[in-house]
């Protein structure tokens, strides 16, 4: 054992030295080489100045095109180039580069993602969208990332907005929005195949082909398969987590984009993900709990359509609709839920000072949770349900001083069947005191509305007599925990933000945001009176969710880009977060169930180096530091990813990626799963 540990330590040191060499020494050599480079040596990374990059359109703040420099919010855009050069094979890993975003990997194919705290399996304070279609679970709250896969090559950009967005997007955009925007079918023409293989990403293959349909139509279709599992199968073998993940996905996109002001888009996909999974039975008789292994199969399907008509540069109308169908196999329960969504919006100018956007929406969600009669521990009352949400929003951008000062005022009015009408207003300002410098600020209110899991869930869990509390240790009866229905209110936040960004030169970009958020009616999981009771079944206790917690958070995020030379760029991000949450007077929380203080890192840092060694050779290095999770005893970690890519031909690229090189293993969340050091190779052929 000692000899093995010495070898591991030695290998870790070698990896650290190689990583530092790649991060510091190689780019230093590049400075000298770049002096001799002519304009033909400049690759696609360097074709835009930073001032041009800040003009990349962002639509997730106000549902209309704005550039990063001009938006009064903490916005960050992950470009297609960032995704390609990240070396990541799954989108959650790409999001690690965004300041203020927390990403933890909890098994071979699942991640928890949050913005500004409150991370967890049902991180319910982050709204995630794909082309404006929400993938936030209407049954459980939050986003289950293992169920969603993407062809990374077909993502145009990912817009991340930190801070509340309820005034435009509605409930559950409490701490931020992630909007994944895919490429127009016109940009997916021709053929593309890619194959990846490695120690963790065992195998992945994607094939896509696009062509023109008629005079003004473009279409593309794709299929993607993958298999993912750790190299050391014994490392996490004692954890009750899924393993041996496999997936198949197919989809299409059609875009009609004539020279007229009209446009239409239709796309859909079908995705099946499989894993070897397990669950524990809960029975009132010995042995009380048994682990059952089963083959898990989850499927998703969506169809999305959007029509738009542009009257002028400042005036347009759009109508979109989508259908989602999700089926989850939990072994001890079978869940099917469907979503129908319709939304219309219009944008128009009023005079010379007002730019108004408003819209109405309707959403219908139907679900059916069919628990296994023998093993089910969670039930919905009623088992089947239909719930609808009606909404109306309006926002007015008022130009106070042209080119210098503008103000946004807006609100969303939304009705749900659990808490009735909810109002989510915001006010923002954007001030340009000097050229290339911007100061912005915002005050916003947002809510997280209850889902079926919080309000309609009942059930029971059973533990063996060995789990009896100390005062009942002499009894030989099981411990029975009943979950009761809850009467929940919406969780609320009022957030205050202040930001500053500048581009002092064409080589340097700096962006920072500070925030303070005041939370109320946060959910807790509380024991019900009279506490423990001895019954013929055993030692029973009851618990239910309520809104017994309040508190605040504060912190800030910084991001910057430095173009050292024409073919070398450094991109840095840092975030700081403090959470202070307390129970309300008289409230009781079961420790460890809903505690969120200390579940998030106080400090995170990311540094990416993108270097075009030659017109056909790229070297990218990504250094990350994540602080400890103090409340759940997860240590801080530092890791490095290195990517080498070679454009072998105009239509063929090859790359080699080493990930998590600083440590052989590291833990990111309290369930005990350890992320491994890995290596993969990828080939992409365009035709």
N, C-alpha and C positions, 0 to 999 in steps of 0.2 A: 504493500500500500504506500509506504514511504517513498519507494523508488518511483512509483507511478506519479505521486504528487510532485516529486522533483522534476519529472519529465514535463508535467503539465505547466509547472511554474516556468520552466525553461522555454516551452513553446509559447506561453503567454508573453514572455519578455521579447522573444523574437518577433511575434506579431505586433507588439507595441512599437518596437524599433522600426519595423517595416512600415507601419502606419504613419508614424511621425516622419519618416523619410519621405513617404509619398505625399504627405500633407505640407511639408515645409521645404525640403531640399529640392524635390523635383520642380515645384513651381518657381523656386529661386533661379534654377537653371533656365526656366522658360523666359524669365525677364531678359536674360542675356540673349537668348535665341530670338526673342521677339524684336529686338533692335535691328536684326538683319532680315526680318521677314518683310515681304512686300505685301501689297494689298490682296494679291491672289491667295495669300496664306491665311486670310481671315476666314474662319468657319462661320456657320450660321449663328453660333452663340453671339458673335460680335457684330452682327450686321445692324443691330439697333442700338442707338444711344440710350442711356438711362432715362433721359427726358422723354424719349419715344416709348420706352417700356412703361412709364407711368401713365401713358395714354391708352393702355389696354382696357377695353370696355368692361365694366362691372354692372351687372343687372340685378344683383341680389339685395341691394340696399333699398331701392325704391321701385323695383320692377320696371326700370327704364335704363337705357345705356348711360353710364357715367364712367369717367376714368378714375383711377385710384387717387390721383392727386386732387380730384375735384369732389370726392365723396366725403361727407361729414360723418364718418364712421371708422371704426377700427377694422378696415378691410385688408385682405391679403389674397393675392392671386397666385395659385400654383399653375404654371404654364405647362403646355405639352412638353416643352423642352426640359423643364424641371422634372417632370415625371419620367421622361426617357432617361435622363442622366442620374436619377436617384438610385438606380439598380434595384428598386423594389419590385416585387412580383404581386403585391396586394395593395389596394388603395389605402387602407389604414396606416401602413408603413410609410406611404408618401406623406400623409398628414403630419408626421412627426416633425417636418420642417417648418410648420406654421407656428409662430409664437402664440402662446396662450392655449394651445391645443394639447391635451393629455391623451396619450395612446399607450395602452398596456395590452400585451398579448397574454391570453389565458389558456390557450391550448393550441394545437397545431394549426387550427383554422378559425380562431375566434379572437376578437379584439374588443376591448371596451374603449370608447372614444368620448371625450368630453371637452368642453371649453370652460375655462375659469372655474374648475372644481366640480364636485358632485359626480365623480366618475363611478361606474359600477355596471352590473349586468343590464339593468334597466335605467341607464343614464337618461333621465326623462326631461332634461333641461336643454337639449340640443335638437334642433330640427334639421334633418338631412333630406335633401331633395336631389332628384335627377332630372335635369331639364325642367325644373319647376314642379315635378311630380314628387309628392312626399313619400318616403319609404319609412317614415316613423310609424311604429306599430300602434294601431288604434286599440288593440286589446291589452297589451302589456305596458305600453309607454316605452319610449326609447327605440333604439335601432339595434337589430341583431345582425352584426356585420358578417357572421359566418354564412348568412343566407343570401348575401348580395355580392355578386362578382361582376367584374368589368373587363372589357378589352381595353387595357391601358393605352394602347396605341391609338384608340379612337376617342379618347377624351381630349377635348380642345383646351379646357382649363377647369380648375376647381376654385370656386370663389368661396372664401371663408370670411364671414362677418362675425366678429366678436362683439358681444353685448346683445341686449334685447332687440328682437326684430318683430315683436308681436303686432306692432301698429300696421305692418304691411302683410306679414305672412300668417298671423293668427297665433292661436294658442300653441304652447310648447316651444316656441322660439325664445326661450327664457334667457339663456346665456349665450346664444349664438346660432348661426346658420351655416351649413355646408351645402353648397349647390354645385353638383357635378354636371358640367355642361359638355355634351358629346358633340362630335364634329358633324357638320352638315354633310349629307351624302355626296355632295359635289367634291368634298375633300377626302372621300373614301373610294375614289375611282381606281380602277385597275385591281390587281390582285396583291395580296399580302399573306405570307405564311411565316409563322415564327414557332420555334421549338426551343424549349428550355429543359435542362436536366441538371440535377445537382444532388447534394447530400441531404437537403431538406425538401426543396421542390423537386421531388423525384422525377416528375415528368409533366410538362405542360405544352400544349400545342394549340395554335390558333390559325384559322384560315378565314380569309375575308375576300370577297370580290364585289366590285361595284361597277355599274355601267349606266349609261344614259338611257332614259325612258322617254320617248317622244322628243319634242323640241325643247321643252323647258323642264323636264323631270329628270331626277337623278335617284338611283336606288343602290343599296348595298345590303349584303347579307353576310352573316358570319356564324362560325361555330367555334367553340372553345372547350377543351377538355383538360383536366389536370388531376394529379395525384400528389398528396402532400403528407409527409410523415417524417419524424425525426430519425436521424441516423442511428442513434443509440436508443433502441426501443425499450430498454429497461430503465432509462433515466427517470421517466415520469409514470412508470407502469403502475405504481401504487395509488395513483390519483384517479378519482372517479370523474374522468373527463373523456370526451369522445376522442378517437384516434383513427388512423388509417382513412383519412378523408379523400373522397373522390368527387368529381363534379363534371357535369356536362351542361353546356349552355349554347343556345342558338337564338339568333335574332335577326331583325331586318330594320332598315330605315328607308323611307321614301320622302324626298323633298321636291315639291313643285315650286319653282321660283322664277316666274316669267319676268319680262321687262316691265310689266304692269305693277301697280302698287300692291297687288295681292300676293300672298304666299301661303303654302299649306305644307304641313309636315305630318307624317304618320310613321310611328315606329312601335315595335313590340319585341318581346323576348320571352323565352321559356327557359327555366333553369331548374336543374335537379342536383341536389347535393346529398351525398351519402357518407355515412361514417359508422364505425363500430362503436356502439354506445352502451350505456348501462344505467340502471336506476335501482333504487332500494324499495322493496315492498314495505308496507306499513299495515301490520295485522295485530289484532287484539290478543292472539294466542301465540305461544312460543313457536318458532324462534323470533317472532315479532318483526325482524328485518332480514330480508334476503336480497342479495344483489343479483339482478337479472340482466343478462347480456342480450342485446338484440341488434339487428341491423336497421339503422335509422335511415329514413328517406324523407327529405323535405323537398317540396316543389313550389315554384313561383311562376306566375304568368302575368304579363301586363300588356296592355294595348293603349297607346296614347296618340291623340290627334290634336292639332292646333292649326287654326286659320287666323291670319292677320291681314289687315288692310291699312296701308299707310296713306294718310291724307296729305301730310307734309312732314318735314323733318321734326316738327314738334307735336304732331297730331297723328294718332293711330288708334285702331280698334283691334282687339283680339278676342278669340273664343277658343277655349281648350276644354277637352274632356279626356278622362282616362278611366280604365277599369283595371283593378288589381285582384288577383286571386292567390292566396297563400295557404298551403297545407303543411302543417307541422305534425310529425310523428314523434311523440314523447315516450313511447313505450307504454306508460301507464295512463295515457290519454291521447286523444286524437283531436286536433284543432283545425278547423277550416274557417277562414274569414275572407270576405270580399269587400272591396271598396269601389263605389261609383262616385266620381267627382266631376263637377261641371263648374267652370269659372269664366266670367267675362269681365273685361276691363277696357277702359277708354282713357286716352290721354289727350289733353288739349290745352292750348294757351288761352289766357284771358288777359287782354290788354298786353302791355309790354313787360309786365312785372310778374305775372303768375303763370306757373307751369303746373297744371293740375292733372293728377292721375287718380282714378277711382274704379272700383270694381265690386261685383257681387259674386257670391259663390254658394254652392250647395254640395254637401257630401253625405252619402248614405253608406253606413258600415253594417254588414250583417255577419254574425259569427255563430259558431256552433262548437262547443267543447264537449266531446263525448268521452268521459272518463272510463277507464277499465273498471268493471264492477269489482274485480278482485283486488286490484292494486292501486286504483286511483286515490290520490290524496288531495287533489284540488278540484273543486266543482264551481260552476257558475250558477247563480240563481237569478233569472232562469237559465236553463242550459243554452237556449237559443235566444238571440236578441237582434233587434234592428234599432239603430240609433242614427239620427241625422244631425247635421250641423249647418246652420245658415249663417252667412257672414256678409258684411258690407264694410268697405274701407275707402278712405279718401285721404289724399296727401297733396298739399300745395307747397310748391317751392317758390318763394317770394324773393325776387331780386331787389335788394335794398339799395345797393350801390353797384352798378354794372362792373363786372370783372373784379370786384373787391369783396362784397358782402352779400350773402344770401341766407335766408332762413327757411327751414322746412317745418311745417306743422301738419300733423296727421293723426289719425286714430282708426282703429278697427273695432267694429261692433260685431260680436259673435255670440250665437246662441247654441248651447249644448243641453242635453237632457239631464245632466247631473247637477249643474250649478246655475242653469238659466243663462241670462245675458251677462256677458263679460265685455268690459271696455278697456282697450289697450291703446293709450295715446303716447305720442312722443313729440318732442320739440328739438330741433337741431339747428346749429348755425355753422357757416363756413366762411372764414375770413382770410383774405389774402393781403397781409400788410405790405409785403414786398414781392417782387417777382421770384418765383421758385420757392416760396415759403407759404405755408398754410397753417392756420390755427382753426381747430374745430371743437365743438362741444355738443353734448346731447343730454337730455333728461328723458327717460323712457320708463314705461310700466308694461310688464308682461305677466302672463299667467301660465301655469301648467294645470290643465284641467284633468280631473280624474279619468282613469280608464277602467275597463271591466275588472282588471286584476285588483285595483284598489277598492272599488265600490261593491262589486258583485261576487267576489270570490269567497267561498267557504271551503272547509276541508278539515283534514285531521292528519297529524303525524304521530307516530308511535315510537317510543324508545324503550329499550330493554331495561329491566330493573337495575342493571349496573349504572344507569344514568340518573338514578334518583338523586334529588337534592340531599345534602348531608343530614338535614333534620328528619328525613324519612328513610335513612339508609337501612333500617331494620326490616322494612317491608319487602316482600317479594312480589311486587306488582309492577306492571309497565307504567311508563309516564306517557300520558295522552295529552297532546296539545291540540285544542280545537281552534280553528280560525273562524271568526264570526264576520258577518257582513258589516260594512262600515258606511257611515254617512259622511262623505268627504266633501270639503270645500276645495276650491282651487288654491294651489300654492301661488304666492305673489312675490314679485320683485319690483322695486323701484331703483333704477340704476342711474348714476351720474358719471359722465365720461368727458375727458378732455384730451385732445390730441394735438400733435405738432409733427409736421413732415416738411422736409426741404430737399432740394436738389442743388447744392451749391455749385457743382460742376457737372459736366456730362459723364464724369467717372464715379460719382458718389451719390448715393440715395440714403436718406435717413428717415425713419418713421417711428413714432412712439405714441403710446396711448396710456393714460391713467384712468382708473375706474374705482368707484365705490358703489357697492350694491347692498341694498337693505331688503332682507327676505322676511316674509311672514307666512304663517300657516304651513310651514314645511311639514311633511308627513312623518309620523312616527309610528312605531308598532308597539302598542301598549297592552299590558295584561289587564284583564277585566276583573271586577269584583265578583265573588269574594276571594279570588286567588285559588290556591290549591284546595281540591276537595277529594276525599276518598269516596269512590263509587264502586259498584260491582265490576266495572271494567278496569279500574286501576286508579292511579293518582292523576286526576284531571285538572287542566287549567285552560282558560279561554283567553284569547287575545284578538285584537282588531286594530286596524289602522285608524289614525286620527290626525289632526293638524296641530300637534302639540309643540312644535319647535319654531324658533325664530332666530335671527342673527344677521350677520353682515359679512361681506368679503371686500377686500381691497387689494390693489396691486397695480401692475403695469406690464406692458410688453414693448419690446424694442426690436426692430428689424432694420437691416441696412445692407446695401450692396456696394461693393468697391470693385470697380473695373481696373485692376492693377495695370494690365496691358491690354492690347487689342485682343489677345487670345487667352487671357487668364482673368477670372472673376472670383471674388470671395463674397459669399452670402452668409450673413450672421443673423441669429435670432436669439433673444433672451426674454424670459418671462418670470415674474415674481407674483406669488399669490399667498394671501393670508385669509383664513376662514375663522370666524368666531361665531359659533352656534350654541344656543342654550335652550333648554326646555322652558316652556312657559310656566307660569305659576300654577301649581297643581297638576301639571302634566307628568306622565310617567312613560319612559321609553325602555324597551327591552334592550339591554346593552348588546352591542355588536350587530344589531339588525339594521338599523337605519342611521348609525353613526357615520358622519361624513367628514368631520373635522379630523385632519391627519390622514385622510384617504388620498389626498392629492399632494404632489411635490410642491414645495415652496419655490424652488428654483429649477429652471430648465434652460439649457444652452445648446445651441446648434451652430456649427460652422461648416459650410460646404465650400469646397474648392472645385471649380470647373475650369479645366485647362485643355485647350486644343493644342496638343503637342505638335501636330502637323495637320495639313488639310484632311488627312484620313485617320488620324489617331487621337483618341481622347483619353484623358486620365481624370477621374473624378474621385474626390475623397470627402467623406462625410463624418465629422466628429460630433458626438452628442454626449451631453451630461444630463442625467435626471436625478434629482434629489431623492432622499429617502421618503418613504411613506410611514411617518412616525407612528401612527395609530395602529398599524397592522404589521409592524416589524419587518418591513421590506427595505433592504439596504439601497443606498444610492448606487448608481452604476455609470460607468463611462464606456462608450463603445465607438468603434470606427468601422465604416464601410469603405471599400475601395472598388472602383469599377474601371476596367480597361476596355476600350471599344475600338475596333478597327473596321473602317469602311473598305472591305476587301475589293468590292466593285461598286459601280454606281448603284446597283440594285441588291447588293449583299452586304450585310453588316454582321460582325461577330463580336461578342463581348464576354468578358469573364468578370464575375462579381464575387467578392468576399465580404460577408456580412457578419457583424458582431465580432470583429477580430480581436478586440481588446481583452475579452474574457471568453473562456471555453463555454461557460454557462452563466446566466444571470436570471434572477427572478424579478418580475415586474408587478406582480399583484399577490395578494395573500393566500391564494388557493394553493400555492406551492409549485405551480408549473414553472419550469425553467426553460428559457429560450437558449438555443444552442448556437455556437459558431457554425457558419455554413458557407458553402461554396457552390455556385452554379454557373453554367455556361448557357449562352443564348445565341441563336442564329436567326436572322430575319431576312427574308427574301421578298423583294418587291418585283412585280411583273405586270 
